[in-house]
Amino acid sequence: MLLEINNLNSGYGFLQVLWDVTLKVDAGEYVCIIGPNGAGKSTTLKSICGLVNPQSGRIAFRGREIARQAPHRVCRQGLAYISEELNLFTQMTVRENLALGAYTVKDKKTAQERLSFVFDLFPRLKERENQLAGTMSGGERKMLAIARGMMTKPALMLVDEPSLGLSPQMTTAVFQALEVLKSQGVTILLVEQNVTKTLQVTDRGYVLEKGKIVLEGRSPDLAQNDYVRRVFLGC
């Protein structure tokens, strides 16, 4: 098991957002968390990567406790977080953003190999390597954020709302990129509002409502669940 969360309670100061959340992700899996706005999906990812300190509960990554560790320490253990906001350096080029993504990689040869890997994975970024990140389209910036996360060769990628604000065409392109990463052996935990598409591409899923896990199962099974179809798919 790559990631295991048990009875996680987390939030922001006096505001508790997550209540006894328990989930797991095995190596090689593509797992999603779906739910309405404000359910606590992003807070779950932020708690895992160290941006939010949990109030209680256990978060184990590769068998080691990481709850309440600093984000840079979590990153060094093989975890990458692609935030909803992307947090790119907009006045820097594509190549410079990718180089910063490899700041924990001390060996220059390894860093160059990672750069070649992400350019092969995202040819569009190679074409625009000298372009300022702030001048790129929304879909291209999403690809850059994912590629920057890949520069450390993470064992697990946490991806928050990759389709947010994108056209249907660019949404398809971003999801295709994630599927390529999955085929390369990258484990992915995805938070996404596009429930239909998400359940088509992922292996398993969790439904989060009001800070609690209310359903879990194989994605094809969740797609046929009466409650999921009624609440999220409009069927």
N, C-alpha and C positions, 0 to 999 in steps of 0.2 A: 504494500500500500504506500503510495507516494505522499498523499495528504490525508490527514484524519483530524476532524474537528468534532469535539465532544462537548455538549452542553454549553455552547458559547453564548455569553451574555455580553453585549457591547453597545456602545452609543457615544454620545457627546455630552460630557459633563453630567448634569442631572437628568438628561434626556436619554432613556434607555430605548434602543431601536431593535436590538436582537434579543430573543428570549429562547434560551436553551436550544440553539441551533446545532444540529448534529448532521454531518455529512462526510463523505469520503470520496477520494479520487484515486484510482489505481493508475500505475504507470501505463502510458499509451492510450488512456481514455480521452474522450472528448465529451465533457460533462457540462450541462447548462444549469443555470438558476434562472427561472422565469417568475414573473409576478407583476402586480400592478406598480405604478409609481408610488414611491414612499414605503415600499414593503421592507426595505433593508438590504436589497441586493448589492448595491455599491458599498454599503457599510460592511457587508460580509467580506468583500475583496479587500477593502482597506484595513480591516482587522487582521486578515491573513498576512498582508505584506508589511504591517507595522505602522501604517499611517494613523490608525486608530487603536488606542490601547483598550483591550477587552477588560470588562469588569470582573469576569470569572470565566472558567471553562478552559479547555485544552486545545491547542492547535499544534499538531505534530507534522513536521515536514521531513521526509526521509527518516522517520523514527525519532527525530529530535524535537524537543519543545521549542517553538519559536514565538509563542504569544508574548507580547510586550517587548520584543526585541526591536532595536532600531531598524528602519527600512534598509539602510545600506548593509547591515549584517545579514538580513534576510536575503537580500539580492545576492550576496556573495555565496550563499548556500545553494544557488541554482534556481531562483524564482524571479520571474519578470512580471511586472504589472503594467498593463497598457490602460491608462486611465481614460475616462470619458472625455476629459479636457485635453488629452494628448500631451500637453506640457512640452511642446517642441520649442526649440530656440529659433524663433521666426526670422531673426536677422542673421542667421547662420545658414550655410549651404547644407544640402542633403548630406554630402560627404562629412562635413563637420559635425552634424547631428549624429551620424552613425559612429564617428570616432569617439564622441562623448559617451555613446552607449557602451563602448568597450573600455571604459575607464578602469574597470577592475581587471582587465586582461593585461598583464605586465609584459608578456612576450610579444614583440612586434610581428613576428612571423605568424603567430596564432591570430592576432588581430587582423592581419591582412587576409588570412584564410577565411575568417568570418565575414570580412567585407566582400570578398569574392563570392561567398556563399549567398549572402543576401542580395547581391546584385544579380546573381543567376536566378534567384527565386523571384525577384521583382525587377525585371528588365526596365520597366518604366523609371525606376529610381536611378538606374545606371545612366539612362538617357539624360536625366536631370541632376546629375551629381553635383554640378556647380550652380544650381539654381537655389535661390533663397527659399527656405521652407515656408515662409509667410506668403509667398506668391503662388503656391501650389493650390490645386483644387482640394476640396474636402476629402475626396476619396484618396488622392495621392498622399495627403497628410496622414490619413489613417494607415496607409501602407508604410509610410516612413516610420510612424510610431511603432508599428509591429516589427519592422525590420530593425529598428534601434533596440527593441527588446530582445531580438534574436542575437545581437552582437555578443552577448555573454554566453551563448549556447545554453539557455536555461533548460532545466528538466521540466519545469511547469510554467505555463504562461497564464496569467489572470487577465482576461480581456473584458473590458467594461464598455458595453453599448457601442460596438463597432459600426453599426448601421445608422447611428443617430445623425440626423440632418443630411443624409446622403440620398441621391437619386436612386431609383430602382436599379439602374445599370451599375452604378458604383457600389451599391450594396451587394450586388451579385459578385462583383470583382473582389471585394473585401472578403466575402464568405469563401470564395474560391481560394484566395490566398491562405486562409485559415485551414482549409481542407488539405492544401499542399503541405502545410506545416505538420498537420496530423499524419499525413502519409510519410513524412520524414521522421516520425517517431516522437514528435513533441506532444506532451500532454497539455491539454487545454481545459481551463475552467472558464466558461463563458457566461456573462450576464448580458441579456438581450431582451428588448421589447418586442422584436419581430418573432412572435411565438411560432407561427406557421413555419417559417424558414428554419428557425432554430431546431425545432423538433424533427425536421427532415434530415439534418446533417449531423446531429450529435448522437452519442451512444446512450447516454442516460441523462435524467434530469431531476431537478428538485423544484417544487412549487413553493414559493415563499410568500406569505401573506401576513401583514401586520407583525412582521418580525419573527414569524414562526414557520417552520416547515410543515406544510399541510398535506403534501403528496410527494411521492418519489417513485421512480421506476424507469424502465427502459423508455427511451424517447418515443418509439412507435406505439407503445402501450399508452403513454400519456396523451399522445395525439388522438387516440380513440376514446379516452376517458370522457364520460359524459360531462363531468364538472368542468374539465379543461376546455372542452368543445363549447360549452355554453358560456363560460366566463371570458375566455381568452380568444377563442376562434370564431365566436358569433354563430355557432351552428345550433 
